[in-house]
Amino acid sequence: MLTLDFHPTGRHFLQIPGPSPVPDRILRAMSLPTIDHRGPEFGALGRKVLADIQKIFQTRHPVAIYPASGTGAWEAALTNVLSPGDRVVMYETGHFASLWHKMASRLGVQTEFLALPGSEHAVPASWRRGVQADLIEQRLTADTQHQIKAVCVVHNETSTGVTSDIAAVRRVIDAAKHPALLMVDTISGLASADYRHDEWGVDVAVSGSQKGLMLPPGMSFNALSPKAIAASKTAKLPKAFWAWDEIIEMNQGGYWPYTPNTNLLYGLSEACDMLLGQGLDAVFARHQRWGEGVRAAVRAWGLEIQCADPAVYSPVLTGVIMPEGVDADAVRKLIYERFDCSLGTGLGKVKGRMFRIGHLGDCNDLTLMAALSGCEMGLKLSGVRLSGSGVLAAMEYFAGQPMAAPSQLAQ
């Protein structure tokens, strides 16, 4: 008889950078009976979650919610504002920036992929640092005919553990006096790393349910600006299911132009209650603190952090580079099989060179201490020579840096 129970005793430690563990509160909310998606009860639910998700994105403007993965929201962002042959500038920060670039090319968009030259320890330089806004400014300044229609960047690159300064990208677009739309992937950043849609002047943001929102996969978002909505009225790329116009219109009453994922919307409502109840400042602060604790462990081990610029360390995950000759996937496999702890694999150009420790969402100090213990034992069993104990370093950090209460953070 086939069994799918791979974790028969104790808790499985899901420490990949998404999908993240789903809290019991959200699981219970999702277990409510499915209701009529055209009835009055659903309209009330729809209006609540649409208002709540605006607060999470920190926007006053519409947020389109799709019953799809983040990849679907990537496509929705592109198809709603671009026409065949339009030129866009995208910035290579890692695997997911590369996949978004690949999608744009397949949709018939002319793409320019900016990247830092060179490599660091056989890893591309662009995969170790955030967006260099000056490169975007140079390219836009040279575009005197304003042929470039959009600039696409990733806020938190899940494959590398690097964040990017989105406000700086908006500043250089404005400095170049260029009309290009600013489009941002914040799939792993939303509700984990500080993100301010309106304040940072983002035109289209893309996100998903399975990271900081602590939901299962299957729901994604486009946060919009008035400029993006205006561009969508003349864009010519084919779209039907992804089109914003019908969604925005029906959302006014709390409904969708198709069958929405009712029970995930129950979960979204609960997730927003949890996040907004704690306060976004407190949410961002705890993620920053967790990231510092995990990086203290990596430094104590004497291993290199994938992100080479401390100014843009991700609060969502930490990439750990293995020494030359050590297969990171083999280390991950051993940790999974011996200690029931799942870690993120290296993707694309860093496959086999590094693994990723997620520290996001429904997490706490002891969760991370257990994961770091599994990592340390697994590294030793794999023959990796460590400079010291990362577990002790993380313990000292967390003990010396107690979590501030939400009321303290709000002052």
Secondary structure, DSSP 8 states (H G I E B T S, - for coil): --------SS--EEESSSS----HHHHHHHTS----TTSHHHHHHHHHHHHHHHHHHT-SS-EEEESS-HHHHHHHHHHHH--TT-EEEEE--SHHHHHHHHHHHHTT-EEEEE---SEETTEEGGGSS---HHHHHHHHHH-TT--EEEEEEESEETTTTEE--HHHHHHHHHHTT---EEEEE-TTTTTTS---TTTTT-SEEEEESSSTT---SS-EEEEE-HHHHHHHTT--S--STT-HHHHHHHHTTT--SS---HHHHHHHHHHHHHHHHH-HHHHHHHHHHHHHHHHHHHHHHT-EES---GGGB-SSEEEEE--TT--HHHHHHHHHHHH-EEEEE--GGGTTTEEEEE--SS--HHHHHHHHHHHHHHHHHTT---SS-HHHHHHHHHHHS----HHHHT-
